[in-house]
């Protein structure tokens, strides 16, 4: 069992920045992928960014150049630095931990609201 706790969400004006944090605990494996996903009202959950154990990253086209995913000083900590935020970025952001098909976990989500 893996527990994921997100923090850092909130209300920000367009053009501003936020940094989301996700800490994973429990039965963790060295080899894993962690990522951030988001779900806006009335829309499906979509990938925002992922990072592997080797720190290879992948980003949705909509956030390239604005968001940065990274691992913290300890491997169970992942960040999402969000710059130049737009109202379209408003969504619930979820942290994901994936080691294999039987070890795939999601956090509870944190709300990000970007005002005009």
ZITA-V649933 format. One record per run of one state. SS is the DSSP state (h for helix, s for strand, l for the rest). FROM is the first residue (numbers start at 1). LEN is the number of residues. Records with the same first field share a line. If there is no record, write none. Layout:
SS=FROM-LEN ; FROM-LEN
This chain:
l=1-1 ; 8-2 ; 14-4 ; 27-6 ; 40-6 ; 53-4 ; 60-7 ; 72-5 ; 83-4 ; 90-1 ; 101-2 ; 107-3 ; 116-1
s=2-6 ; 10-4 ; 18-9 ; 33-7 ; 46-7 ; 57-3 ; 67-5 ; 77-6 ; 91-10 ; 103-4 ; 110-6
h=87-3
